[in-house]
Amino acid sequence: MPIVGLDLGRHNFRAVELEKEKGKNILLRYGSYENQRLNMESETKEDLMDYSTAIRDFFTETGFRTNNVVVSLPEHQVYMRMIKVPEMSDKELKNSIQYEAEQYIPLPLKEVSLSYQKIDDETVEKGKMNIELVAAKKSILEKYVSILRGAKLIPRGIEPETIALGRVLGDNSEHPSASILVNVGFSETLIIITYRGSVRFTRSVSVGGDVLTRSISQGLSLDYVQAEEYKKVYGLDINQVEGKIYNILKPVFDNIILEVKRSKIFFTTHNPNISINRMILSGGTALMPGLFFYMANNLDFEVELANPWKNIEFSEKVISQKDRLLEQGPIYTTAVGLALKEV
């Protein structure tokens, strides 16, 4: 059965349709849509109806064959912690997880939907277990379900964006060390450390593509649309526009790089037997001119652009667009990770 991974942003969405055939994951269709008049984070009924209508029209125009979807929750709407608990049976863990969660979730548990999974590896000390704890407000989940149903879609799963990114980029079969994933989104940058296919650490920096565009707009007295175009065309290329855009954006990315370094130090200090030797860059802003090389020149480990298609085969319908898909891979990383949850 085909499944669509739907990456919902404030003003945009991206989606991929995957299907399992003879044990292989096949990309059937894909697409993206952006409209600054949309506002996913609005609480007004009219705005959310407009968002639902835009999704429904997008699905029709893209030609997706299924209305079964998996969607993501942004990091700022999720509580996610890796905790250590005494070793116990699955039944004992189920009975005690509410007590454990109360110590880490800053909301009454009756207001959240709670899930957890045991992470087995050699990093945990004897007599302990690593538990990945995830919680989201029920009101937020209900909002997402309402938007999807308004678009005539069937939600088959809702999960944190970090989990989706870890699923598609965290396979370290070729890299026995941990990896840092840096996803530069619209409103925030996620710093995620994965080890052996699971998320071990997350940090959110309140800087994304929107802040970059507004910084250019203010610095050069441009309207938002023109500033967005300058960002996409010139980015961190110091040789363009007399280096003015470079000088505006450089301090922002220096801060992100600092947070990446701090995250690495924190993780390796608490996990001295695990090394980190690569960073994967994803998200819409990852393709901004000059960003990849700036990151690579200012970090002491390998940097690569996300390739979510590594274990995906292209159907006859999209194979002619292979070069474009490979180039735009970082944009579709979250959507691919979501689809892989249920395909």
Kinemage of the C-alpha trace (Angstrom):
@kinemage 1
@onewidth
@group {chain A} dominant
@subgroup {mainchain}
@vectorlist {calphas} color= white
{ca met a 1} P 0.000 0.000 0.000
{ca pro a 2} L 1.432 3.430 -0.914
{ca ile a 3} L 2.015 5.936 1.877
{ca val a 4} L 2.714 9.669 1.734
{ca gly a 5} L 5.226 11.312 4.053
{ca leu a 6} L 3.939 14.863 4.523
{ca asp a 7} L 6.323 17.454 5.962
{ca leu a 8} L 4.147 20.347 7.150
{ca gly a 9} L 5.731 23.789 7.552
{ca arg a 10} L 4.222 27.084 8.611
{ca his a 11} L 3.832 28.368 5.051
{ca asn a 12} L 4.684 25.289 2.999
{ca phe a 13} L 4.639 21.522 2.742
{ca arg a 14} L 6.665 18.819 1.016
{ca ala a 15} L 5.595 15.279 0.339
{ca val a 16} L 6.809 11.980 -1.104
{ca glu a 17} L 4.774 8.897 -1.959
{ca leu a 18} L 6.536 5.574 -1.363
{ca glu a 19} L 5.478 1.997 -1.944
{ca lys a 20} L 7.115 -1.295 -1.000
{ca glu a 21} L 7.657 -3.650 -3.956
{ca lys a 22} L 9.521 -6.946 -3.530
{ca gly a 23} L 11.227 -5.634 -0.421
{ca lys a 24} L 12.336 -2.382 -2.064
{ca asn a 25} L 11.142 1.150 -1.270
{ca ile a 26} L 9.967 2.809 -4.485
{ca leu a 27} L 9.425 6.558 -4.948
{ca leu a 28} L 6.191 6.999 -6.895
{ca arg a 29} L 5.586 10.750 -6.718
{ca tyr a 30} L 6.824 13.826 -4.904
{ca gly a 31} L 6.132 17.535 -4.707
{ca ser a 32} L 6.285 20.734 -2.696
{ca tyr a 33} L 4.163 23.846 -2.260
{ca glu a 34} L 4.774 27.235 -0.658
{ca asn a 35} L 2.457 30.171 -0.022
{ca gln a 36} L 3.339 32.914 2.452
{ca arg a 37} L -0.374 33.552 3.047
{ca leu a 38} L -0.756 30.115 4.635
{ca asn a 39} L -0.189 29.868 8.379
{ca met a 40} L -0.065 26.428 9.947
{ca glu a 41} L 0.529 27.922 13.388
{ca ser a 42} L -2.587 30.093 13.348
{ca glu a 43} L -5.417 29.217 15.725
{ca thr a 44} L -8.234 30.717 13.647
{ca lys a 45} L -10.674 28.339 11.998
{ca glu a 46} L -10.493 30.207 8.686
{ca asp a 47} L -6.688 29.994 8.431
{ca leu a 48} L -6.651 26.288 9.236
{ca met a 49} L -9.413 25.622 6.699
{ca asp a 50} L -7.330 27.468 4.087
{ca tyr a 51} L -4.347 25.286 5.002
{ca ser a 52} L -6.439 22.114 4.642
{ca thr a 53} L -7.760 23.278 1.275
{ca ala a 54} L -4.221 24.010 0.050
{ca ile a 55} L -3.109 20.488 1.029
{ca arg a 56} L -6.095 18.909 -0.698
{ca asp a 57} L -5.466 20.894 -3.908
{ca phe a 58} L -1.756 20.013 -3.748
{ca phe a 59} L -2.540 16.289 -3.469
{ca thr a 60} L -4.862 16.513 -6.467
{ca glu a 61} L -2.354 18.419 -8.612
{ca thr a 62} L 0.558 16.154 -7.662
{ca gly a 63} L -1.468 13.036 -8.416
{ca phe a 64} L -0.825 11.077 -5.233
{ca arg a 65} L -2.642 7.736 -5.389
{ca thr a 66} L -3.305 7.428 -1.671
{ca asn a 67} L -4.773 9.588 1.060
{ca asn a 68} L -2.863 7.718 3.800
{ca val a 69} L -0.253 10.020 5.326
{ca val a 70} L 2.359 10.264 8.059
{ca val a 71} L 3.105 13.801 9.268
{ca ser a 72} L 5.704 15.410 11.512
{ca leu a 73} L 5.546 17.607 14.587
{ca pro a 74} L 8.123 20.420 14.858
{ca glu a 75} L 10.626 20.177 17.673
{ca his a 76} L 9.177 23.095 19.650
{ca gln a 77} L 5.877 21.210 20.009
{ca val a 78} L 7.432 17.997 21.326
{ca tyr a 79} L 9.036 16.917 24.596
{ca met a 80} L 11.694 14.313 23.867
{ca arg a 81} L 14.216 12.936 26.335
{ca met a 82} L 16.612 10.018 26.565
{ca ile a 83} L 16.420 8.752 30.138
{ca lys a 84} L 18.084 5.982 32.124
{ca val a 85} L 15.985 3.724 34.340
{ca pro a 86} L 16.778 0.586 36.364
{ca glu a 87} L 16.712 -2.596 34.283
{ca met a 88} L 13.242 -4.160 34.391
{ca ser a 89} L 10.817 -6.292 32.383
{ca asp a 90} L 8.595 -4.805 29.668
{ca lys a 91} L 5.575 -5.175 31.959
{ca glu a 92} L 7.337 -3.406 34.825
{ca leu a 93} L 8.442 -0.628 32.471
{ca lys a 94} L 4.888 -0.132 31.218
{ca asn a 95} L 3.643 0.187 34.788
{ca ser a 96} L 6.370 2.625 35.853
{ca ile a 97} L 6.717 4.835 32.770
{ca gln a 98} L 4.089 7.312 33.989
{ca tyr a 99} L 6.102 7.940 37.152
{ca glu a 100} L 9.329 8.317 35.171
{ca ala a 101} L 7.667 10.684 32.684
{ca glu a 102} L 6.380 12.978 35.423
{ca gln a 103} L 9.993 13.824 36.263
{ca tyr a 104} L 10.807 15.023 32.734
{ca ile a 105} L 7.583 16.281 31.108
{ca pro a 106} L 6.729 19.851 32.259
{ca leu a 107} L 2.978 19.353 31.762
{ca pro a 108} L 0.271 17.321 33.493
{ca leu a 109} L 0.423 13.875 31.889
{ca lys a 110} L -3.347 13.936 31.319
{ca glu a 111} L -2.723 16.733 28.790
{ca val a 112} L -0.168 14.835 26.696
{ca ser a 113} L 0.088 11.768 24.513
{ca leu a 114} L 3.059 9.734 25.719
{ca ser a 115} L 5.160 7.117 23.928
{ca tyr a 116} L 8.458 5.423 24.691
{ca gln a 117} L 10.855 2.808 23.390
{ca lys a 118} L 13.805 0.920 24.815
{ca ile a 119} L 17.180 1.597 23.188
{ca asp a 120} L 19.514 -1.388 23.438
{ca asp a 121} L 23.259 -0.840 23.070
{ca glu a 122} L 26.541 -0.983 24.923
{ca thr a 123} L 26.428 2.661 26.058
{ca val a 124} L 24.145 1.959 29.013
{ca glu a 125} L 25.724 1.033 32.329
{ca lys a 126} L 25.096 -2.361 33.879
{ca gly a 127} L 21.723 -2.650 35.594
{ca lys a 128} L 20.258 0.298 33.634
{ca met a 129} L 18.221 0.791 30.444
{ca asn a 130} L 18.089 3.661 27.937
{ca ile a 131} L 14.515 4.787 27.279
{ca glu a 132} L 13.535 7.264 24.571
{ca leu a 133} L 10.599 9.262 25.951
{ca val a 134} L 8.371 11.326 23.622
{ca ala a 135} L 5.356 13.446 24.559
{ca ala a 136} L 3.141 15.938 22.725
{ca lys a 137} L 0.139 17.937 23.871
{ca lys a 138} L -3.129 16.262 22.944
{ca ser a 139} L -4.501 19.607 21.764
{ca ile a 140} L -1.673 19.894 19.197
{ca leu a 141} L -2.284 16.367 17.921
{ca glu a 142} L -6.006 17.092 17.624
{ca lys a 143} L -5.217 20.215 15.602
{ca tyr a 144} L -3.077 18.239 13.159
{ca val a 145} L -5.695 15.512 12.809
{ca ser a 146} L -8.356 18.159 12.138
{ca ile a 147} L -6.235 19.775 9.405
{ca leu a 148} L -5.594 16.415 7.742
{ca arg a 149} L -9.222 15.361 7.863
{ca gly a 150} L -10.172 18.741 6.440
{ca ala a 151} L -7.913 17.843 3.505
{ca lys a 152} L -9.670 14.449 3.171
{ca leu a 153} L -6.528 12.622 4.340
{ca ile a 154} L -6.153 9.692 6.728
{ca pro a 155} L -3.408 10.151 9.362
{ca arg a 156} L -1.522 6.863 9.786
{ca gly a 157} L 1.097 8.368 12.032
{ca ile a 158} L 2.237 11.608 13.677
{ca glu a 159} L 5.779 11.799 15.018
{ca pro a 160} L 8.513 14.313 15.894
{ca glu a 161} L 10.525 15.638 12.985
{ca thr a 162} L 13.684 14.512 14.776
{ca ile a 163} L 12.561 10.867 14.680
{ca ala a 164} L 11.844 11.070 10.938
{ca leu a 165} L 15.242 12.642 10.257
{ca gly a 166} L 16.993 10.043 12.382
{ca arg a 167} L 15.221 7.226 10.545
{ca val a 168} L 16.438 8.273 7.110
{ca leu a 169} L 19.865 9.696 8.003
{ca gly a 170} L 20.802 7.794 11.141
{ca asp a 171} L 21.698 4.455 9.529
{ca asn a 172} L 25.331 4.133 10.492
{ca ser a 173} L 26.031 0.704 9.028
{ca glu a 174} L 28.908 2.283 7.103
{ca his a 175} L 29.776 4.652 9.962
{ca pro a 176} L 30.160 2.905 13.339
{ca ser a 177} L 30.567 6.292 15.046
{ca ala a 178} L 27.752 8.728 15.842
{ca ser a 179} L 26.593 11.398 13.386
{ca ile a 180} L 25.380 14.965 13.845
{ca leu a 181} L 22.386 15.934 11.720
{ca val a 182} L 21.807 19.659 11.241
{ca asn a 183} L 18.427 20.498 9.743
{ca val a 184} L 17.980 24.190 8.912
{ca gly a 185} L 14.234 24.708 8.682
{ca phe a 186} L 11.985 27.747 8.347
{ca ser a 187} L 11.796 28.775 12.006
{ca glu a 188} L 14.424 26.660 13.772
{ca thr a 189} L 17.595 24.665 13.285
{ca leu a 190} L 17.629 21.158 14.713
{ca ile a 191} L 20.875 19.611 15.926
{ca ile a 192} L 20.419 15.856 16.256
{ca ile a 193} L 22.965 13.227 17.228
{ca thr a 194} L 22.217 9.679 16.110
{ca tyr a 195} L 23.978 6.458 16.998
{ca arg a 196} L 23.201 3.039 15.558
{ca gly a 197} L 19.991 4.224 13.953
{ca ser a 198} L 18.393 5.985 16.921
{ca val a 199} L 18.247 9.590 18.103
{ca arg a 200} L 20.437 10.111 21.193
{ca phe a 201} L 20.496 13.894 21.550
{ca thr a 202} L 18.526 16.872 20.224
{ca arg a 203} L 18.938 20.614 20.493
{ca ser a 204} L 16.867 23.328 18.860
{ca val a 205} L 18.294 26.717 17.876
{ca ser a 206} L 15.677 29.408 17.271
{ca val a 207} L 17.178 30.400 13.932
{ca gly a 208} L 15.936 29.270 10.534
{ca gly a 209} L 15.380 30.444 6.998
{ca asp a 210} L 12.838 33.060 8.107
{ca val a 211} L 15.324 34.802 10.420
{ca leu a 212} L 17.933 34.789 7.645
{ca thr a 213} L 15.529 36.403 5.187
{ca arg a 214} L 14.401 39.032 7.708
{ca ser a 215} L 18.028 39.851 8.528
{ca ile a 216} L 18.740 40.506 4.842
{ca ser a 217} L 15.518 42.517 4.542
{ca gln a 218} L 16.485 44.774 7.443
{ca gly a 219} L 20.166 45.009 6.562
{ca leu a 220} L 19.609 45.982 2.927
{ca ser a 221} L 16.187 47.685 3.253
{ca leu a 222} L 14.503 45.136 0.978
{ca asp a 223} L 10.990 43.739 1.134
{ca tyr a 224} L 10.641 40.148 2.346
{ca val a 225} L 10.134 38.609 -1.106
{ca gln a 226} L 13.202 40.304 -2.575
{ca ala a 227} L 15.299 39.438 0.488
{ca glu a 228} L 14.258 35.781 0.143
{ca glu a 229} L 15.392 35.813 -3.480
{ca tyr a 230} L 18.751 37.359 -2.537
{ca lys a 231} L 19.239 34.663 0.104
{ca lys a 232} L 18.541 31.863 -2.373
{ca val a 233} L 20.664 33.317 -5.175
{ca tyr a 234} L 23.672 34.766 -3.304
{ca gly a 235} L 23.660 33.156 0.156
{ca leu a 236} L 27.102 32.943 1.772
{ca asp a 237} L 29.010 33.782 -1.416
{ca ile a 238} L 31.390 36.503 -0.260
{ca asn a 239} L 32.010 37.595 -3.854
{ca gln a 240} L 28.390 38.621 -4.451
{ca val a 241} L 26.808 42.034 -3.718
{ca glu a 242} L 30.147 43.300 -2.320
{ca gly a 243} L 29.954 40.685 0.423
{ca lys a 244} L 27.017 42.479 2.075
{ca ile a 245} L 24.759 39.424 2.324
{ca tyr a 246} L 27.676 37.274 3.466
{ca asn a 247} L 28.398 39.727 6.278
{ca ile a 248} L 24.744 39.709 7.364
{ca leu a 249} L 24.437 35.918 7.404
{ca lys a 250} L 27.882 34.996 8.746
{ca pro a 251} L 27.166 35.787 12.444
{ca val a 252} L 23.978 33.713 12.313
{ca phe a 253} L 25.762 30.634 10.994
{ca asp a 254} L 28.689 31.184 13.343
{ca asn a 255} L 26.177 30.833 16.176
{ca ile a 256} L 24.804 27.599 14.683
{ca ile a 257} L 28.343 26.239 14.292
{ca leu a 258} L 29.051 27.127 17.928
{ca glu a 259} L 25.936 25.186 19.011
{ca val a 260} L 27.031 22.193 16.906
{ca lys a 261} L 30.427 22.205 18.625
{ca arg a 262} L 28.807 22.518 22.062
{ca ser a 263} L 26.460 19.634 21.269
{ca lys a 264} L 29.369 17.451 20.219
{ca ile a 265} L 31.307 18.246 23.403
{ca phe a 266} L 28.275 17.577 25.600
{ca phe a 267} L 27.497 14.253 23.934
{ca thr a 268} L 31.038 12.898 23.839
{ca thr a 269} L 31.626 13.973 27.449
{ca his a 270} L 28.639 11.895 28.550
{ca asn a 271} L 29.446 9.098 26.079
{ca pro a 272} L 33.266 8.911 26.040
{ca asn a 273} L 33.315 5.625 24.114
{ca ile a 274} L 31.435 7.089 21.124
{ca ser a 275} L 33.149 9.343 18.595
{ca ile a 276} L 31.542 11.777 16.156
{ca asn a 277} L 33.277 12.230 12.827
{ca arg a 278} L 30.665 13.522 10.401
{ca met a 279} L 27.842 16.031 10.060
{ca ile a 280} L 24.917 15.772 7.644
{ca leu a 281} L 23.250 18.986 6.475
{ca ser a 282} L 19.547 18.927 5.556
{ca gly a 283} L 16.518 21.207 5.253
{ca gly a 284} L 15.505 23.791 2.681
{ca thr a 285} L 18.259 26.225 3.647
{ca ala a 286} L 20.929 23.522 3.238
{ca leu a 287} L 21.073 24.296 -0.486
{ca met a 288} L 21.837 27.985 0.042
{ca pro a 289} L 24.949 28.979 -1.961
{ca gly a 290} L 28.151 28.783 0.064
{ca leu a 291} L 26.630 27.217 3.193
{ca phe a 292} L 28.024 23.717 2.694
{ca phe a 293} L 31.577 24.970 2.171
{ca tyr a 294} L 31.309 27.424 5.066
{ca met a 295} L 30.264 24.621 7.407
{ca ala a 296} L 32.964 22.283 6.076
{ca asn a 297} L 35.677 24.919 6.558
{ca asn a 298} L 34.660 25.723 10.130
{ca leu a 299} L 34.098 22.250 11.598
{ca asp a 300} L 36.725 19.635 12.409
{ca phe a 301} L 34.858 16.687 10.913
{ca glu a 302} L 33.437 15.566 7.587
{ca val a 303} L 30.382 17.477 6.326
{ca glu a 304} L 27.991 16.105 3.715
{ca leu a 305} L 24.630 17.034 2.235
{ca ala a 306} L 21.721 14.791 3.145
{ca asn a 307} L 20.817 12.107 0.618
{ca pro a 308} L 17.449 10.633 1.650
{ca trp a 309} L 17.321 8.564 -1.561
{ca lys a 310} L 20.152 6.256 -0.515
{ca asn a 311} L 17.845 3.271 0.027
{ca ile a 312} L 15.075 4.420 -2.330
{ca glu a 313} L 14.552 3.345 -5.932
{ca phe a 314} L 12.904 5.670 -8.450
{ca ser a 315} L 9.817 4.543 -10.341
{ca glu a 316} L 9.531 4.955 -14.106
{ca lys a 317} L 7.386 8.026 -13.487
{ca val a 318} L 10.169 9.945 -11.712
{ca ile a 319} L 13.402 8.355 -13.001
{ca ser a 320} L 13.765 11.097 -15.633
{ca gln a 321} L 13.969 13.610 -12.749
{ca lys a 322} L 16.752 11.721 -10.953
{ca asp a 323} L 19.321 14.535 -11.197
{ca arg a 324} L 16.849 17.049 -9.802
{ca leu a 325} L 15.857 14.684 -6.992
{ca leu a 326} L 19.483 14.104 -6.013
{ca glu a 327} L 20.138 17.847 -6.022
{ca gln a 328} L 17.060 18.612 -3.909
{ca gly a 329} L 17.502 15.671 -1.544
{ca pro a 330} L 18.058 17.810 1.585
{ca ile a 331} L 14.635 19.418 1.049
{ca tyr a 332} L 12.769 16.095 1.110
{ca thr a 333} L 14.648 14.407 3.957
{ca thr a 334} L 11.903 14.755 6.576
{ca ala a 335} L 9.173 13.655 4.152
{ca val a 336} L 11.118 10.518 3.196
{ca gly a 337} L 11.733 9.667 6.847
{ca leu a 338} L 8.019 9.994 7.576
{ca ala a 339} L 6.992 7.747 4.685
{ca leu a 340} L 9.516 5.097 5.745
{ca lys a 341} L 7.707 4.803 9.075
{ca glu a 342} L 4.702 3.066 7.486
{ca val a 343} L 5.715 1.929 3.996
